[in-house]
Amino acid sequence: SVMLQVVYFKLSGGRRLFKMSPIHHHFELKGIPEPKVIVRFWIVAAIFAILSLSTLKIR
């Protein structure tokens, strides 16, 4: 998210993609408590891990 923020800032002439970077600070500034943000990131990571494991060919 930091790299996205920097590249977008340079290409857009000073506009920001997120209110603050790293992205978890963006959600905190929007009023979402930090523990809720962390748990949601864990859930998304678990879903992606399950999806990636399901794409492996088991022989």
PyMOL commands that set and color helices and strands:
alter all, ss='L'
color gray80, all
select helices_A, chain A and resi 2-12+23-29+34-54
alter helices_A, ss='H'
color red, helices_A
deselect
rebuild
show_as cartoon
